[in-house]
Amino acid sequence: MRKTLSVLTLSLLASVAMADDNTNAAVGGGLGGALGNVVGGALGGSTGAAIGAGVGGAAGGAMSAKDGKKTEAAIGGGLGAAGGSVIGNKVGGSTGAAIGAGLGGAAGGALGNSMADDNDHDHSGGHKHKHKHKNKHRD
């Protein structure tokens, strides 16, 4: 089981290099949420699983997002993974919690990254005017 999980994790992380921004954040948030859920569940039951999923989803979303989008991807991945863990636990026990944390972290990471794209309107495309003495025209 450990070997399978390690191989799956490494293969998914390697595939991130060839994906776009939202896919990167989704894979990072999903992997972080699922792995955090498993570790947290082993340490602290269902409460630990939810906390671990939130922390793992936030870390995975932030690590896989580009600069300027890390905060949104971390918030989305963390909230999605924690919520998915709690809902999945109610529906399908510990296995459902791990699946819910992965899906919630993926959806939240991608949504957070996409929201960062929508809020990225502060770049001015116009020409900047210099107000220095040497640039003033003399008649």
Residue frames relative to the residue before (quaternion, step in Angstrom):
aa qw qx qy qz dx dy dz
M 1.0000 0.0000 0.0000 0.0000 0.00 0.00 0.00
R 0.6683 0.4960 -0.3113 0.4587 3.60 0.89 -0.89
K 0.6540 0.5147 -0.3155 0.4559 3.56 0.97 -0.85
T 0.6464 0.5162 -0.3168 0.4641 3.58 0.97 -0.82
L 0.6620 0.5024 -0.3013 0.4676 3.57 0.94 -0.88
S 0.6543 0.5102 -0.3125 0.4626 3.58 0.99 -0.80
V 0.6585 0.4992 -0.3069 0.4722 3.59 0.93 -0.87
L 0.6509 0.5135 -0.3105 0.4650 3.58 0.96 -0.86
T 0.6593 0.5115 -0.3045 0.4594 3.57 0.92 -0.88
L 0.6871 0.4761 -0.2883 0.4670 3.59 0.84 -0.92
S 0.6580 0.5009 -0.3281 0.4566 3.60 0.95 -0.74
L 0.6616 0.4877 -0.3168 0.4733 3.58 1.00 -0.72
L 0.6420 0.5090 -0.3284 0.4700 3.57 1.02 -0.72
A 0.6436 0.5140 -0.3278 0.4629 3.60 1.03 -0.68
S 0.6526 0.5195 -0.3209 0.4485 3.59 1.06 -0.65
V 0.5272 0.6428 -0.4063 0.3792 3.59 1.21 -0.38
A 0.6070 0.5918 -0.3568 0.3925 3.59 1.04 -0.69
M 0.7475 0.3895 -0.2194 0.4914 3.60 1.10 -0.55
A 0.6045 0.5823 -0.3476 0.4180 3.61 1.18 0.21
D 0.5658 -0.5874 0.4465 0.3681 3.57 -1.29 0.21
D 0.7755 -0.3995 0.2387 0.4266 3.56 -1.34 0.10
N 0.7049 0.4593 -0.2827 0.4607 3.58 0.78 -0.98
T 0.6312 0.5222 -0.3362 0.4647 3.57 1.05 -0.70
N 0.6182 0.5422 -0.3399 0.4564 3.57 1.01 -0.78
A 0.6898 0.4707 -0.2832 0.4716 3.57 0.83 -0.95
A 0.6358 0.5262 -0.3315 0.4571 3.59 1.05 -0.72
V 0.6725 0.4789 -0.3013 0.4771 3.59 0.89 -0.91
G 0.6627 0.5107 -0.3113 0.4507 3.59 0.92 -0.85
G 0.6835 0.4777 -0.2842 0.4731 3.57 0.89 -0.91
G 0.6611 0.5135 -0.3045 0.4544 3.58 1.01 -0.80
L 0.6799 0.4756 -0.2905 0.4765 3.57 0.87 -0.93
G 0.6618 0.5056 -0.3085 0.4596 3.56 0.91 -0.89
G 0.6672 0.5099 -0.3027 0.4509 3.57 0.94 -0.86
A 0.6828 0.4848 -0.2948 0.4603 3.57 0.89 -0.93
L 0.6918 0.4650 -0.2886 0.4711 3.59 0.87 -0.91
G 0.6356 0.5199 -0.3255 0.4688 3.59 1.04 -0.75
N 0.6238 0.5420 -0.3287 0.4572 3.56 1.09 -0.72
V 0.6679 0.4990 -0.3043 0.4607 3.57 0.90 -0.90
V 0.6857 0.4688 -0.2886 0.4762 3.59 0.85 -0.94
G 0.6702 0.4988 -0.3028 0.4585 3.60 0.90 -0.89
G 0.6403 0.5274 -0.3209 0.4571 3.57 1.04 -0.74
A 0.6477 0.5091 -0.3190 0.4685 3.57 1.05 -0.73
L 0.7199 0.4454 -0.2514 0.4691 3.57 1.07 -0.71
G 0.8639 0.0680 0.0213 0.4985 3.58 0.89 -0.85
G 0.6269 -0.5702 0.3516 0.3977 3.60 1.01 0.64
S 0.8061 -0.2803 0.1951 0.4833 3.57 -1.19 -0.52
T 0.6235 0.5227 -0.3410 0.4709 3.59 1.09 -0.63
G 0.6579 0.4967 -0.2961 0.4824 3.55 0.98 -0.85
A 0.6222 0.5416 -0.3375 0.4534 3.56 1.09 -0.71
A 0.6650 0.4956 -0.3051 0.4680 3.58 0.94 -0.84
I 0.6579 0.4925 -0.3065 0.4802 3.58 0.97 -0.84
G 0.6591 0.5090 -0.3017 0.4641 3.58 0.93 -0.88
A 0.6409 0.5181 -0.3228 0.4654 3.56 1.02 -0.78
G 0.6552 0.5171 -0.3123 0.4536 3.58 0.96 -0.84
V 0.6817 0.4736 -0.2838 0.4800 3.55 0.89 -0.94
G 0.6748 0.4952 -0.2923 0.4625 3.58 0.93 -0.89
G 0.6536 0.5078 -0.3120 0.4665 3.59 0.98 -0.79
A 0.6477 0.5075 -0.3150 0.4730 3.56 1.02 -0.78
A 0.6727 0.4887 -0.3008 0.4670 3.57 0.91 -0.89
G 0.6696 0.5010 -0.3007 0.4586 3.58 0.92 -0.86
G 0.6559 0.5072 -0.3105 0.4650 3.58 0.97 -0.81
A 0.6791 0.4893 -0.2903 0.4638 3.57 0.95 -0.87
M 0.6780 0.4996 -0.3085 0.4423 3.60 0.90 -0.84
S 0.7416 0.4253 -0.2431 0.4584 3.57 1.00 -0.71
A 0.6060 0.5535 -0.3624 0.4418 3.61 1.22 -0.24
K 0.5311 -0.6196 0.4732 0.3320 3.55 -1.24 0.45
D 0.6744 -0.4720 0.3694 0.4312 3.55 -1.30 0.29
G 0.7563 0.3408 -0.2777 0.4844 3.55 -1.00 0.82
K 0.7526 0.3207 -0.1934 0.5416 3.59 1.25 -0.25
K 0.4276 0.7522 -0.4287 0.2598 3.56 1.30 -0.08
T 0.6536 0.5268 -0.3317 0.4303 3.60 0.91 -0.83
E 0.6821 0.4854 -0.2900 0.4636 3.57 0.86 -0.95
A 0.6637 0.4938 -0.3067 0.4708 3.58 0.96 -0.84
A 0.6425 0.5172 -0.3258 0.4621 3.60 1.03 -0.71
I 0.6573 0.4927 -0.3166 0.4743 3.59 0.91 -0.85
G 0.6749 0.4957 -0.2975 0.4586 3.58 0.89 -0.90
G 0.6790 0.4918 -0.2937 0.4592 3.58 0.89 -0.91
G 0.6729 0.5056 -0.2971 0.4509 3.57 0.96 -0.85
L 0.6965 0.4593 -0.2793 0.4753 3.57 0.84 -0.96
G 0.6540 0.5198 -0.3142 0.4510 3.57 0.97 -0.82
A 0.6812 0.4890 -0.2911 0.4606 3.57 0.92 -0.89
A 0.6607 0.4994 -0.3144 0.4639 3.59 0.93 -0.85
G 0.6706 0.4892 -0.2941 0.4738 3.58 0.92 -0.88
G 0.6532 0.5091 -0.3094 0.4674 3.56 0.99 -0.82
S 0.6277 0.5390 -0.3324 0.4528 3.58 1.06 -0.71
V 0.6754 0.4905 -0.2963 0.4641 3.58 0.89 -0.92
I 0.6843 0.4702 -0.2889 0.4766 3.59 0.87 -0.93
G 0.6618 0.5123 -0.3080 0.4524 3.57 0.95 -0.87
N 0.6245 0.5385 -0.3342 0.4564 3.57 1.07 -0.70
K 0.6523 0.5078 -0.3157 0.4658 3.59 1.00 -0.76
V 0.7169 0.4547 -0.2489 0.4662 3.57 1.00 -0.84
G 0.8627 0.0611 0.0309 0.5010 3.58 0.78 -1.01
G 0.6105 -0.5855 0.3632 0.3906 3.61 1.04 0.56
S 0.8104 -0.2654 0.1783 0.4910 3.56 -1.15 -0.54
T 0.6265 0.5165 -0.3452 0.4707 3.61 1.05 -0.64
G 0.6514 0.5066 -0.3036 0.4763 3.56 0.98 -0.82
A 0.6257 0.5358 -0.3360 0.4566 3.57 1.08 -0.70
A 0.6579 0.4990 -0.3128 0.4693 3.59 0.97 -0.82
I 0.6574 0.4904 -0.3086 0.4817 3.59 0.96 -0.84
G 0.6640 0.5060 -0.3024 0.4601 3.59 0.92 -0.88
A 0.6442 0.5127 -0.3252 0.4651 3.57 1.00 -0.78
G 0.6550 0.5105 -0.3128 0.4611 3.58 0.98 -0.79
L 0.6963 0.4598 -0.2744 0.4780 3.57 0.86 -0.95
G 0.6646 0.4998 -0.3045 0.4645 3.58 0.95 -0.83
G 0.6533 0.5066 -0.3099 0.4696 3.58 0.99 -0.80
A 0.6447 0.5138 -0.3185 0.4679 3.57 1.03 -0.79
A 0.6856 0.4733 -0.2900 0.4710 3.57 0.85 -0.94
G 0.6792 0.4961 -0.2915 0.4556 3.58 0.92 -0.87
G 0.6471 0.5180 -0.3186 0.4599 3.59 0.99 -0.78
A 0.6750 0.4821 -0.2910 0.4767 3.56 0.96 -0.88
L 0.6580 0.5062 -0.3093 0.4638 3.58 0.98 -0.83
G 0.6521 0.5072 -0.3137 0.4681 3.58 0.97 -0.82
N 0.6502 0.5030 -0.3114 0.4767 3.56 0.99 -0.81
S 0.6514 0.5079 -0.3093 0.4712 3.57 1.01 -0.77
M 0.6366 0.5130 -0.3308 0.4713 3.59 1.02 -0.73
A 0.6142 0.5312 -0.3506 0.4666 3.59 1.07 -0.63
D 0.6091 0.5361 -0.3457 0.4713 3.60 1.11 -0.64
D 0.6766 0.5057 -0.2941 0.4471 3.57 0.94 -0.90
N 0.7189 0.4381 -0.2479 0.4795 3.60 1.05 -0.68
D 0.5485 0.6362 -0.3811 0.3862 3.59 1.25 0.04
H 0.3168 0.7699 -0.4920 0.2545 3.57 0.62 1.15
D 0.5326 0.6777 -0.3952 0.3178 3.60 1.16 0.12
H 0.5001 0.6296 -0.4512 0.3872 3.60 1.19 0.23
S 0.2422 -0.7676 0.5739 0.1510 3.55 -0.73 1.00
G 0.2866 -0.7822 0.5343 0.1436 3.54 -0.78 1.03
G 0.5726 0.6298 -0.3676 0.3747 3.57 1.26 -0.22
H 0.6258 -0.5358 0.4203 0.3803 3.51 -1.37 0.12
K 0.3442 -0.7261 0.5567 0.2106 3.57 -0.96 0.85
H 0.3028 -0.7569 0.5548 0.1660 3.55 -0.91 0.92
K 0.2892 -0.7443 0.5782 0.1677 3.54 -0.90 0.91
H 0.1823 -0.7934 0.5754 0.0787 3.56 -0.87 0.93
K 0.3385 0.7333 -0.5168 0.2839 3.53 0.77 0.99
H 0.6422 -0.5562 0.3743 0.3718 3.53 -1.17 0.60
K 0.6753 0.5130 -0.3107 0.4292 3.60 0.91 -0.80
N 0.6767 0.4932 -0.2979 0.4583 3.62 1.18 -0.37
K 0.5306 0.6288 -0.4180 0.3852 3.61 1.23 -0.06
H 0.4647 -0.6833 0.4917 0.2746 3.54 -1.03 0.80
R 0.2227 -0.7603 0.5968 0.1270 3.54 -1.02 0.82
D 0.2374 -0.7774 0.5679 0.1294 3.55 -1.00 0.84
